[in-house]
């Protein structure tokens, strides 16, 4: 219930305050969102499998976001940012769909 309340408060604050993303951070935000989604789907899968640990989830969430952003930043510094961004999205996308398939199998027994 606390998570749902936090989500509602966050959405309302976002709509009311309408925050802007600094231009320096804009290239990394989509990658960070995909990395965060990977952690969320992994956490949901762990809940359904009965092995969820909140500490592991928080560490996974934060490390996924930081590592993905750092890889893209490093790629930008080396001049291959677009290629590394694509690679990060592909890898995390595969993980998201893998977790989604496991969740589907768990929920629908199919």
Buried (B, 14 or more C-beta within 10 A) or exposed (E): EEEEEEEEEEEEEEEEEEEEEEEEEEBBEBBBEBBBBBBBBBBBBBEBEEEBEEEBBEEBBEEBBEEBBEBBBEBBEEEBBEEBBEBBBEBBEEBBEBBEEBBEEBEEEE
